[in-house]
Amino acid sequence: MSSVQKVDLLQTHFQVLGLDESATIVRRQIEEEYEKRARQHQQRLVKIDEASEEAAALRDRLAQLNAAKAILLPRKSRQEYSDLLRKLRTAERDLAGATGKGGGRSGDSSAVLILHLRQQLERVREEVQRVHEEQHRRYAHDHLGEARPEADDEEQAQEAGGRRRVARVGERAAALAALAARRPVRRRSLGV
């Protein structure tokens, strides 16, 4: 029985596909690496019991591969993702330099600065992990050719007789909705 690695949500999409994040990547490379890895997992998944622990790990790994492919293929989303990783690498480098690890000066930084840099690094890591979790859920079923769970919910709502139309929310609209949810709207009453 072969053991499959558990999904590490801090592993970057570049690492998942075995690509160098600092190199120039073309669409063909992403597709080839995805096909090579996904084919191995899919072939193994067919041969084992669907209810086994290994099958669950393989499905999680396929979901991670699907997310990596979906994010890295479009140039715009790959650039946004690279910017997020650059932010993480900068925070790691700043902390290493302040603590003296990695060839930087040692003992010159205050404890407050080091604490601030650690907190900043943790916030960026949490953001990367949150992004990976969201993408992992969103692209979990792409390798099966199945509809996404959100699409199933929309179809069921329409079949139930509801005339509600649901539109997918873009990143800007989601950010505005999150901002509106955090800050209550004050309304002035008309004094009559």
N, C-alpha and C positions, 0 to 999 in steps of 0.2 A: 504494500500500500504506500503510495507516495504522499508525502506531507506537503500541504500547500501553505504558503505564508499567509498569516493573518494580515488584514488590510491595515496599513498604517496611514492615518489621515494626515499626518504631517509630511508624508512623502509627496514630493512635488509631481506634477503631471509629467514633467520631463523625466524624472527618475522612474516613474511607472512604465514609461515607454522606452527607457534606456537611452535617452537622448541627452546631449550636452546642452544645458540651458544657455551657455555663453556663445555657442556656435550659431551660425546662420542655418536655419532649418527650413526645408522646403516641404511642401504638401506631400510629395511622394514618399519622403522619409517617414513621415508620421503615419501614413497609411500602411506602409510596409511593416513597420514595427508593431503597429496595432494588429494587423492580420496575423503576423507570426505568433504573437503572444496569445491572442484571442483564440486562434485555431487550436493551440495546444490545450487550453483550458476547456474549450467546447468538446474536443475529442475525449478528454478525460471525463467530463461531466456526463457524456452519453453512456460511458461504461460502468458508472457507479450508481449506487442506490441514491435516489433523489432526496431521501429523508436523512441521509448521513451528514455527519458534521463536516466531512470533507467537501460534500456537494454544496453546503451552505458557504463554506470558505471560497470555493471556486466561483459561486455566483457573486459573492462580494468582490472578488478580484476582477471578474468580468465587468461588474458595475464600475469599478475604479478605472479599468481600461477604457470603457465607454465614455466616461467623464473626461478622461485625458484626451481622447480623440476629439470629442465634441468641442472642447475648449481650445485645443491647439490647432485644429484645422483652419478655422476662420482667422485671417490675419489680425483683424481688429481685436478679437477676444484673446488671441495669443499675446498681443502687445499689452493689453490690460493686465493679463495674468503675469506677464514678465515684469511689469511695473510693480505689482504687488510683491513679487519675489525679490525684486531689487530693493524694495523698502525693507523687507525682512533681512536681507544680506547686509544692508547698511546698518540696521539696528544691531545685528550680531557683531559686526566689525567695530562699531562704536563702543559696545560693551567690552569687547576683548581688548581694545586699546586703552580703555579707562582702568581696567583691572590689571593690566600688565601682561595679560596672556596674549600670545601671538606676536611677540616681539615688540610690543609697545613699551612705553615708559611705565615703571612700576612705582606705586606709592605716591604719585603726584596728584591723584584724583581724590576728591572728597567722598565720604560715604554717601552723602546726599546725592551727588552726581551719579554714583554707581547704582544707588537705589532707583533713581529716576530712569536710568538707562535699562535696568532690568525690567522695570514696569513697562517701559516702552516696548521692549523686546517681547514680553509676554502678551501685550495687547496685539502686536502684529502677528505673533504665532496663533493666538486665538482667532484672529480674523482669517488667517490662512486656513485653519482647521474648520472654521465655520463655512467658508467658501467650498472647501473640499466635501464636507458633509452634505451641503445643499446640492452640489453637482453630482455627488454619489447617488443621492435619492432621485434626482431628476433623470439621470441617464441609466438607471439600473436595468431597465428592460430593453434597451436598444438592441442588444445582440440577439434578442428573440424575435424582433420584428413586431413586438406587441405594442399596443397603445399604452401611453403613459397613464398612471392612475388619475391624474388631473383630467385627462380627456375623458376617461370613463365616467367620472363624477359629472362632468358637463353633459354628456350624453344621457345619463340617467335622469338628470334634472329636466332635460327637455322631454324625455319620454314620459315623465310623471305628469305632464300637462302644464308644467311651469313655462311661462313665456319669457323667463329670465335669460338674457343673453350675457355671456361671460366673455370678456376679452382678456387676452394675456397682457400682463402688466410689464412694461419695460423697466429698466433699471432706474431711470429718472423718476418715473411715476411711483415706483416702490419707495425710493428715497424720500419723495415728497409726502407720501402717505405715512411713512415712519416718523417724519418730522411733525406732521400734523397730529399724529397719535401721542407724541410726547408733550406737545405744547397745547394747552386748551385754548380754544378760540373764544375771545371775549366779544360779546355783542352789546352794542349800545341799544338801550331801549328808547323808543320814541316817546317822549313825554307829551301826552295829549290831555 
